[in-house]
Amino acid sequence: MWGEFFACMAIIVLALYGPGVLAFRALRLDGSLALACAPLASIFGYSIVALIYDKLDAPCSWVTILLPLAAVYGAAYIISRLMAGGQQGSGSKLSWLLLGAYLVVGLAVCGYVFIKSLDGPLSYYCRFDNQTHYALARHFIDTQSWSTLDTWSGALSETSRTGYYPAAWHATAALACSLTGFDPALVFNALNATLSGIVFPASSYALMRVLFPNRTSVLAAGAVTTMSFACLPWVLLLKGQLLANLISFAITPAAIALIIRYAENGLARHWPAFAIVAVMSLGDFVFAHPNGLFTAVVFLAPYFIHQAALACKNSKRLSERNPLRKTWVVWTAGALAAFALWQAMLYAPPLQAVVLYNNTGNLNLTWGESIWAALGLSLYPDQPMQWLVMAFCIVGAVSLVRQKRLWLVLPSLWMLIVYAACRCTEASYTLRTFLAGFWYSDPYRILCCAELFLIPVAAAGLVAAARWLTKQVPFAGAHPRATQLLVLAAFSIGNFFPYYVAPPKSDATEPEPHFVSTVGTAFGFMHYLTTEGYTEAEEQAYSAEERDFVERARNALPAGALVINQPHDGSTFAYGLDGLNTYYRHIDVGSDAPESQILRSSLDTIATDAEVQEAARKTGVDYVLQLDQGADPSEIDAPESTDGRTWLLQTDESSWRNFDGINRITDETPGFELVMSEGDMRLYRIL
């Protein structure tokens, strides 16, 4: 199985980088930069082709999606080479070595935090958001329709399709399944590992190279600092999961890098390439997750204000008395313009559902505690604080300010302030909406943004510390490169040390205090959390035993048989992970069909109720699945009940009783024939 897992990762890499590198080579980027940014072009191309195929009602597969895109990008590359006389730089040997360093560190950290934590390649994570992710990806695979404008789980209980949803992750998973034929659960894990350990660090390399084109030492340090923050990207695999954000944030640094590169080289000369990159980036954020767009805006706004201030200060057209020659005037004007743009986006009708989302989860700290949590990059109560990396961030911030690059410090400082507001009980709803509305006012996503922006700051700090050391220690001064390597090694040992001791579990009903004494590192903690989340040794909402029962039931059923289920018992994941044709693929019932309402409330009376019989006939339901028969809803106390069963956090007595028509069915209920049973699991045929 592990062989298939790593083979799947390799195939995903080829799919994400193969066509895209041709596109960016056609735009005259050198080899290493084109490769680092390649997923931007590949994801954009795949998404556009899928949209076209949806309109033409044509099936999507690796043959119909990947091959045409590779042909188009390949033709563009050939034409570009012919126009350039066949001379295009492939990148220096050093640039390739540095890109390799980013990938080595990325894969090493990914291997420890994520891959090693999996309880096998087919491990899965039972959390609320994964109902959507698993089911949507499976539906893409089954229907061969991968459009982001026509998304839903395929559940017949729903009254309408979802429509638009940022589904680049799901389409990429479908493409990987089409290429490999592997189990979707394995593909999901391989895709997450690829995005976390390869795409994100390569994308960060592109940004660091553009930000520090003449400072190899800082660029080299970035290979370490890219993966130095414990929450990015690992929390995206633990909360939700936030898989749309994972793919969006993974490519955000590359998108920012290309925008800055063309701005540095002169937009007047490079505007066609800049326009292509801007359209690709904007499209990618629409297809992957719009959060990435707002994240890029936060980073690019101070950059362009800084560039405008420099241009005005050095302009030969402005008189000496012109106020625009004063840096503070341009910064003030730029800040006001950014504020106006921010306000306009806040009130844009398409964004209202996101911006106005009243997220009060983890809103549990005072202002003082929130600021302390932001400084320590603390997200979880038991998470060790990252004081070491923050110390180098502070050193880096001072160094960058002294280099007159204050703009590079501002994005991370801003996002840390926003994070504090998202954790503070004293922060008003209006303030949180204004600061963090584009990220659902979600502290998990906000802290990831802050850590993304701290990568170059921390790298500058490591180099500044190494230079200070060379001036203080005679031996170090004679060997500056060795000193920098020593600083990087010492930092890496302290920051990445794989150790964490979980505190004893408390039976107290009071909420756990946020700041508690812990033993270990933040990375040891993230490895521990991931291991706990993906383990099959402990009871989960959809346990290994239940999954095995579902697999045997699916093999015993006629092809395409529709199975009505109680989604709260774990079977909400049965379609996405195992392909069982379930009637309910989500625990929410806010918009279900009239027949669904009848069946979930009264299916147990089908032998005597004509209305229920008609609803079953219309829907085509043939079988009933129960994975937790006999559960007492009064004992459901999310996330774990008193009888040992485990539920989703969103499951409670009321939501369980929404399906009482299914819950009340037993072996003695008339109208049902027992097909399979094991423990509290049942499969019935409707007579």
Secondary structure in CASP SS format (residue, H / E / C, confidence):
PFRMAT SS
TARGET T0000
AUTHOR 0000-0000-0000
METHOD secondary structure of the structure
MODEL  1
M C 1.00
W H 1.00
G H 1.00
E H 1.00
F H 1.00
F H 1.00
A H 1.00
C H 1.00
M H 1.00
A H 1.00
I H 1.00
I H 1.00
V H 1.00
L H 1.00
A H 1.00
L H 1.00
Y H 1.00
G H 1.00
P H 1.00
G H 1.00
V H 1.00
L H 1.00
A H 1.00
F H 1.00
R H 1.00
A H 1.00
L C 1.00
R C 1.00
L C 1.00
D C 1.00
G H 1.00
S H 1.00
L H 1.00
A H 1.00
L H 1.00
A H 1.00
C H 1.00
A H 1.00
P H 1.00
L H 1.00
A H 1.00
S H 1.00
I H 1.00
F H 1.00
G H 1.00
Y H 1.00
S H 1.00
I H 1.00
V H 1.00
A H 1.00
L H 1.00
I H 1.00
Y H 1.00
D H 1.00
K H 1.00
L H 1.00
D C 1.00
A C 1.00
P C 1.00
C C 1.00
S C 1.00
W H 1.00
V H 1.00
T H 1.00
I H 1.00
L H 1.00
L H 1.00
P H 1.00
L H 1.00
A H 1.00
A H 1.00
V H 1.00
Y H 1.00
G H 1.00
A H 1.00
A H 1.00
Y H 1.00
I H 1.00
I H 1.00
S H 1.00
R H 1.00
L H 1.00
M H 1.00
A C 1.00
G C 1.00
G C 1.00
Q C 1.00
Q C 1.00
G C 1.00
S C 1.00
G C 1.00
S C 1.00
K H 1.00
L H 1.00
S H 1.00
W H 1.00
L H 1.00
L H 1.00
L H 1.00
G H 1.00
A H 1.00
Y H 1.00
L H 1.00
V H 1.00
V H 1.00
G H 1.00
L H 1.00
A H 1.00
V H 1.00
C H 1.00
G H 1.00
Y H 1.00
V H 1.00
F C 1.00
I H 1.00
K H 1.00
S H 1.00
L C 1.00
D C 1.00
G C 1.00
P C 1.00
L C 1.00
S C 1.00
Y C 1.00
Y C 1.00
C C 1.00
R C 1.00
F H 1.00
D H 1.00
N H 1.00
Q H 1.00
T H 1.00
H H 1.00
Y H 1.00
A H 1.00
L H 1.00
A H 1.00
R H 1.00
H H 1.00
F H 1.00
I H 1.00
D H 1.00
T H 1.00
Q C 1.00
S C 1.00
W C 1.00
S C 1.00
T C 1.00
L C 1.00
D C 1.00
T E 1.00
W C 1.00
S C 1.00
G C 1.00
A C 1.00
L C 1.00
S C 1.00
E E 1.00
T C 1.00
S C 1.00
R C 1.00
T C 1.00
G E 1.00
Y C 1.00
Y C 1.00
P C 1.00
A C 1.00
A H 1.00
W H 1.00
H H 1.00
A H 1.00
T H 1.00
A H 1.00
A H 1.00
L H 1.00
A H 1.00
C H 1.00
S H 1.00
L H 1.00
T H 1.00
G C 1.00
F C 1.00
D C 1.00
P H 1.00
A H 1.00
L H 1.00
V H 1.00
F H 1.00
N H 1.00
A H 1.00
L H 1.00
N H 1.00
A H 1.00
T H 1.00
L H 1.00
S H 1.00
G H 1.00
I H 1.00
V H 1.00
F H 1.00
P H 1.00
A H 1.00
S H 1.00
S H 1.00
Y H 1.00
A H 1.00
L H 1.00
M H 1.00
R H 1.00
V H 1.00
L H 1.00
F C 1.00
P C 1.00
N C 1.00
R C 1.00
T H 1.00
S H 1.00
V H 1.00
L H 1.00
A H 1.00
A H 1.00
G H 1.00
A H 1.00
V H 1.00
T H 1.00
T C 1.00
M C 1.00
S C 1.00
F C 1.00
A C 1.00
C C 1.00
L C 1.00
P C 1.00
W H 1.00
V H 1.00
L H 1.00
L H 1.00
L C 1.00
K C 1.00
G C 1.00
Q C 1.00
L C 1.00
L H 1.00
A H 1.00
N H 1.00
L H 1.00
I H 1.00
S H 1.00
F H 1.00
A H 1.00
I H 1.00
T H 1.00
P H 1.00
A H 1.00
A H 1.00
I H 1.00
A H 1.00
L H 1.00
I H 1.00
I H 1.00
R H 1.00
Y H 1.00
A H 1.00
E H 1.00
N H 1.00
G C 1.00
L H 1.00
A H 1.00
R H 1.00
H H 1.00
W H 1.00
P H 1.00
A H 1.00
F H 1.00
A H 1.00
I H 1.00
V H 1.00
A H 1.00
V H 1.00
M H 1.00
S H 1.00
L H 1.00
G H 1.00
D H 1.00
F H 1.00
V H 1.00
F H 1.00
A H 1.00
H C 1.00
P C 1.00
N H 1.00
G H 1.00
L H 1.00
F H 1.00
T H 1.00
A H 1.00
V H 1.00
V H 1.00
F H 1.00
L H 1.00
A H 1.00
P H 1.00
Y H 1.00
F H 1.00
I H 1.00
H H 1.00
Q H 1.00
A H 1.00
A H 1.00
L H 1.00
A H 1.00
C H 1.00
K H 1.00
N C 1.00
S C 1.00
K C 1.00
R C 1.00
L C 1.00
S C 1.00
E C 1.00
R C 1.00
N C 1.00
P H 1.00
L H 1.00
R H 1.00
K C 1.00
T H 1.00
W H 1.00
V H 1.00
V H 1.00
W H 1.00
T H 1.00
A H 1.00
G H 1.00
A H 1.00
L H 1.00
A H 1.00
A H 1.00
F H 1.00
A H 1.00
L H 1.00
W H 1.00
Q H 1.00
A H 1.00
M H 1.00
L H 1.00
Y C 1.00
A C 1.00
P H 1.00
P H 1.00
L H 1.00
Q H 1.00
A H 1.00
V H 1.00
V H 1.00
L C 1.00
Y C 1.00
N C 1.00
N C 1.00
T C 1.00
G C 1.00
N C 1.00
L C 1.00
N C 1.00
L E 1.00
T C 1.00
W H 1.00
G H 1.00
E H 1.00
S H 1.00
I H 1.00
W H 1.00
A H 1.00
A H 1.00
L H 1.00
G C 1.00
L C 1.00
S C 1.00
L C 1.00
Y C 1.00
P C 1.00
D C 1.00
Q C 1.00
P C 1.00
M C 1.00
Q C 1.00
W H 1.00
L H 1.00
V H 1.00
M H 1.00
A H 1.00
F H 1.00
C H 1.00
I H 1.00
V H 1.00
G H 1.00
A H 1.00
V H 1.00
S H 1.00
L H 1.00
V H 1.00
R H 1.00
Q C 1.00
K C 1.00
R C 1.00
L H 1.00
W H 1.00
L H 1.00
V C 1.00
L H 1.00
P H 1.00
S H 1.00
L H 1.00
W H 1.00
M H 1.00
L H 1.00
I H 1.00
V H 1.00
Y H 1.00
A H 1.00
A H 1.00
C H 1.00
R H 1.00
C E 1.00
T C 1.00
E C 1.00
A C 1.00
S C 1.00
Y H 1.00
T H 1.00
L H 1.00
R H 1.00
T H 1.00
F H 1.00
L H 1.00
A H 1.00
G H 1.00
F H 1.00
W H 1.00
Y C 1.00
S C 1.00
D C 1.00
P H 1.00
Y H 1.00
R H 1.00
I H 1.00
L H 1.00
C H 1.00
C H 1.00
A H 1.00
E H 1.00
L H 1.00
F H 1.00
L H 1.00
I H 1.00
P H 1.00
V H 1.00
A H 1.00
A H 1.00
A H 1.00
G H 1.00
L H 1.00
V H 1.00
A H 1.00
A H 1.00
A H 1.00
R H 1.00
W H 1.00
L H 1.00
T H 1.00
K H 1.00
Q H 1.00
V C 1.00
P H 1.00
F H 1.00
A H 1.00
G H 1.00
A H 1.00
H C 1.00
P H 1.00
R H 1.00
A H 1.00
T H 1.00
Q H 1.00
L H 1.00
L H 1.00
V H 1.00
L H 1.00
A H 1.00
A H 1.00
F H 1.00
S H 1.00
I H 1.00
G H 1.00
N H 1.00
F H 1.00
F C 1.00
P C 1.00
Y C 1.00
Y E 1.00
V E 1.00
A C 1.00
P C 1.00
P C 1.00
K C 1.00
S C 1.00
D C 1.00
A C 1.00
T C 1.00
E C 1.00
P C 1.00
E C 1.00
P C 1.00
H C 1.00
F C 1.00
V C 1.00
S C 1.00
T C 1.00
V E 1.00
G E 1.00
T C 1.00
A H 1.00
F H 1.00
G H 1.00
F H 1.00
M H 1.00
H H 1.00
Y H 1.00
L H 1.00
T H 1.00
T H 1.00
E H 1.00
G H 1.00
Y H 1.00
T C 1.00
E C 1.00
A C 1.00
E C 1.00
E C 1.00
Q C 1.00
A C 1.00
Y C 1.00
S C 1.00
A H 1.00
E H 1.00
E H 1.00
R H 1.00
D H 1.00
F H 1.00
V H 1.00
E H 1.00
R H 1.00
A H 1.00
R H 1.00
N H 1.00
A H 1.00
L C 1.00
P C 1.00
A C 1.00
G C 1.00
A C 1.00
L E 1.00
V E 1.00
I E 1.00
N E 1.00
Q C 1.00
P H 1.00
H H 1.00
D H 1.00
G C 1.00
S H 1.00
T H 1.00
F H 1.00
A H 1.00
Y H 1.00
G H 1.00
L H 1.00
D H 1.00
G C 1.00
L C 1.00
N C 1.00
T E 1.00
Y C 1.00
Y C 1.00
R C 1.00
H C 1.00
I C 1.00
D C 1.00
V C 1.00
G C 1.00
S C 1.00
D E 1.00
A C 1.00
P H 1.00
E H 1.00
S H 1.00
Q H 1.00
I H 1.00
L H 1.00
R H 1.00
S H 1.00
S H 1.00
L H 1.00
D H 1.00
T H 1.00
I C 1.00
A C 1.00
T C 1.00
D C 1.00
A H 1.00
E H 1.00
V H 1.00
Q H 1.00
E H 1.00
A H 1.00
A H 1.00
R H 1.00
K H 1.00
T H 1.00
G C 1.00
V E 1.00
D E 1.00
Y E 1.00
V E 1.00
L E 1.00
Q E 1.00
L C 1.00
D C 1.00
Q C 1.00
G C 1.00
A C 1.00
D C 1.00
P H 1.00
S H 1.00
E H 1.00
I C 1.00
D C 1.00
A C 1.00
P C 1.00
E E 1.00
S C 1.00
T C 1.00
D C 1.00
G C 1.00
R C 1.00
T E 1.00
W C 1.00
L C 1.00
L C 1.00
Q C 1.00
T C 1.00
D C 1.00
E H 1.00
S H 1.00
S H 1.00
W H 1.00
R H 1.00
N C 1.00
F C 1.00
D H 1.00
G H 1.00
I H 1.00
N H 1.00
R C 1.00
I C 1.00
T C 1.00
D C 1.00
E C 1.00
T C 1.00
P C 1.00
G C 1.00
F E 1.00
E E 1.00
L E 1.00
V E 1.00
M E 1.00
S E 1.00
E E 1.00
G C 1.00
D C 1.00
M E 1.00
R E 1.00
L E 1.00
Y E 1.00
R E 1.00
I E 1.00
L C 1.00
END
